[in-house]
């Protein structure tokens, strides 16, 4: 049984991009593999060093994991900060990570552009912490979106570098888990880019129907097609992409045909898209509310997950220390 590791930052609610980019696949993965799913509360501090409600955000993301279908009886669900071994491996990997390669990562360049007043060391070494999260469980696969492909390649590099430096065949080089398909990228509602919390262009699993309708109706469009079979603009392609994952195929085909014949009404498209999104998210939202109200259950899940994650992580750190040369007198 292969080991799979995946995490999501604890900076707020999961959105459709998270759900269709990873969560839908988690249900299959947890039946076929040994899975570790964690809430990345350390990672969250790289861009939110003083979170308003860290504990509340962690509880929210945990409830959304569970409501989306992750089964704590099948998979290990834990909070990153509950496994201190991750921090130790992060420290050890940092000793063999080079400033130049970290500064060249696309995500670091983008973050310092967006947060010029918060260029901290954690932001720079984000890929190293991500690598520690993954290889501490000796994972073979990692479900990642397109924006994380470079980080996964760096994880492979750090694992390979450790093996070569200490002349061992210890860490596997993890691959992307995408079921043989292209890595999924759900676009946002702002006409460009991916859906994300920091971008303010997302539909969240916890959004009410009213909030979803309001957001979708404000989605960026264009002036409409001016000739038959005109190629849709980027904003319209984005709406079609979202519709492709939440709507019936016949619905998507209907609006594509209306666009091709210059008969499309974007207001109708948005109304239909909003209702289709609500149909997907409403059952999940109801389950999230139930789980958040059951504090003993959430505490049980977290405690059990931490114990299982630490059992795996402590074994790896102990063996890594021995490989490097740390041994008891």
N, C-alpha and C positions, 0 to 999 in steps of 0.2 A: 504494500500500500504506500503510495507516494505521499510526501509531506507537502502541504500547501500553506503559505503564510500570506495574510493580507491585513492591512490596517486602514483606519480612517481617522482623520484628525477630529479632536473633540471641540471644535469651534462652533458647533451648532447643528442644526438639523440636516439630515440626509436629503438630497434632492433627486430629481429624476435621473440625472446623469450618474449618480452613485448607484441608483437602483438598477438601471438597465446596463450600466457599464460594468457592474460587478455583482450586485446582490442577487440578480436572477440566476447567475451562474453558481453562486455559493450553494444554492439548494442542491444542485447536482453534485458539486464538489464534495460536500459534506457526506454524501452517500458513497462516494467512490474513493475518497482519500482521507488521510489524517490531517485535519485542518486546524490551524491556529488563526483566529480572527481577533484582532485587538483594537482597542481605542487608543489612538496615539496622542495622549495628553502631553507628552514631552514635546513632540513635534509642534503642537499648537503654540507653544511658548516662543517659537522662533519669530513669529509675526505678531503674537499677542502676549508679550511678556508680563502683562498685568491684566489677566482676564477678569471680566466683570463677575462671572459666575462659573468658575471652572467645574465645581462639583455638579452644578445643575446641568451644564453642557454634557458632562460625562454620562449622567443618568439619562439624558434625552437620547444621546446616540446609542447607548446600550438598549434602551427600550425600542428604538427604531431597528436596530439589528435583529432583535428578537421578533418584533412584529413583522419584519420582512420575511421571516421564515427560518432564520438560523436556529438550529436546535442544539441547546447546550448538552444534550445527551449524546449527540453525534459529533459535535465539534467543540473545541476549546475556545471559549470566549473570555477575554481578560482585558484588564486595563494595563497599559504599558508601564506606568509608574509602580504597579504592584510587583513588577519583576525587576529587582535591582541589578540582576545579572546582565541585563541589557546595557545598563550604564557602564559596567566594567568592560564588556566587550567593545562598546563604542570607544572607550578610552584607549584600549589596546589597538584597535584598528586605526584610530587617529594617528598613532605613531608611525604608520606606514602609508598615510594618505598625504598627498602633496598639495601645497597651496595653489600652485598653478593649475592643476587639473580641476580643483574645486572651484576656482574663480572662473573657469571657462564653461561651467554648466549653464545651460540656457535658463533654468529656473532661478539660479542665483542672480543672473543679470536682470531678469525680469523683476525679481523681488526688490532688488536695490533701486530699480527704476520706480517702483510703486511705493517703496518705503525707505526713501533716502535718509530719514532721521532714525532708522533702526537697523543699521547694518551690523549685526552682532555675529559673534563667532559661531553660535548655534545655526544661524542662517547659512553661513559658509559651509559648515560641516554636516548639513542636513542629509546629504547622500550617504555619509558614513553611518549616521544613526539609522537610516533606513536599511543600510546593509546589515548592521548589527541585528535589527529586528528580524531580518529574514534568515541570515545564516546561523543565528544562535539556535535555531531549531533544525538546521541542516536541511532547509527546504529545497525541494526540487523544482517547484513551480510557484509563481506569484501572479495573481490576476491584476493586471495594471492597465490603465488607460494610456492613450497616446502621449500625454504630457509626462508620464513617468517612465517612458521607454529608456531615456538616457540614464535615469537613476538606476534602473535595473541593470543596464550594461555596466555601470560603475560598480554595482554590487558584485557582478561577475568578475570584474577586474580586481576588486579587493580580495575576493575569495581566492582567485588565481594567484595573486601576489603573495598572500599568506602561505599558500601551498608551496610556491616556488622558493620563497625566502627561507622557510624552515624545512624544505625538502621532504614534504609529506603529501599525502593524498587525502586530506582531511575534509575540507569544505567542498561540497558540490557547487557547480556554477548554475544557479537557478535560471529557468526559462520562463517566458511569459505564458500564462495559462489562458488561452483564448479559444479553446475548442476547435482549433484549426481554422478559425475565422479571423478576419481583420479585427484589430483591437477597437472596441466600441468607443465612440465619441459622441455624446449627446450635446448638441449646440444650445446656446442660451437664447433668450428672447430679445436680445439687443441687436440682432442682425449679424453678429460675427462672433467667432471664438466659441469656446466650450462653456457649458453651464457650470456655474460655480457660486459659492456663497460670497466670496470677496468681490466678485464681479457684479453682484446685485442683479443677476439676470436669470435666476433660477426659480423653479417650481419645487417646493419642498413637500416631502411626504406628510408633514404635519400641517400644511396649509389647509384652511377651511375652503369649502366650495366657493364662498364669496371672494376670498383672497385669490384663488386660482383664476376665477373669471376676470377679476380686475387686472391681474398681471397679464393674462393672455390677450385681453383686449387692448393692452398698451404695447404689445409686441411690435417691433419695427417691421414695416413692410416697404412697399415702393409705390410708384404711381400707377402700377398695373401694366400688363403687356400691351404693346402697341402694334404687334403684328402676329399673324398666326404661327403657332409652334415656336414662339420666342423662348429662348433659354431663360428659365427662372433666375432672378437675381439671387445673391447670397442670402439675404433675409428670408426670402420665400423658400429657398431650398432648405433652410434651417427649420422652418415651420413644417415643411413636408417630411423632413427627417424625424421630427418629434412625432408627427402623425403616423409615421410608418411603424413606430413601436407601441403606440397606445390605441390606435384606431383599427377598425376592420379594414382589410385590404380594399374592399369595394369603396369605402369612404375616401381613402387616399386616391384611388383611381378616378373617382368622380371629380375631385377638385383639381387633379392634374389635367384632366380633359377640359375642364372649364378654363383653366389657365391657357391651355394650348389653343382654345377657340376664342380667347379674349373675352370670355363671358364671366370670369371669376369675380366674385364679390368677397373681398378680404374680411369683411365683417362676418359673413356667413361662415367662412373658413375658421375664423377665430372662435366663434360661438361653438362650432362643432368640436374643435380641438379642445376647448375648455371642458366641455361635457365629457369627452372621452378620457381626459386626464383625471377628472373627478371620479369617474367610474373605476379607474385603476387605484387611485390613492385613498378613497373613502374607507374601504375595509381595513386598510393598513392603519389609517389615522385612528379609527375606532379601537383597534388592537393596541396601539401605542398608549392611548388614554388608560386602558385597562391595566397594562403592565406598569405604567408609572404609579398607579394607585396601589400596586401590590409590592410594597417595599421589602417585605421578607423574602419574596421570590427573587427580586433583583439582587439582594444581598447574598442569597444562596448561590446564584449563578456566578457572581463575581468571586466569591470565596473559592468555589470549586475550580473556576477557570484559572485563578492565580496559582492554586496548588499544582495543577497539571502543567501549566506553563513553566513554573519554577523548577519542576522536576526535570523537564527537558532542558531548560536553559542552564541550570546549575551543572548538569553533566557536561555540557559543551564548554562552559567557562573553566571548569576543573581540568578538562583535557587540554584546552588551549593553553592554560597556565603551565601545564606540564611540558607541552611542546615547546613553548618559548623558553622554559628553563626555570620557572618558579617551582621549587620543590621544598617540602618540609625538611628541616634538619633531622 
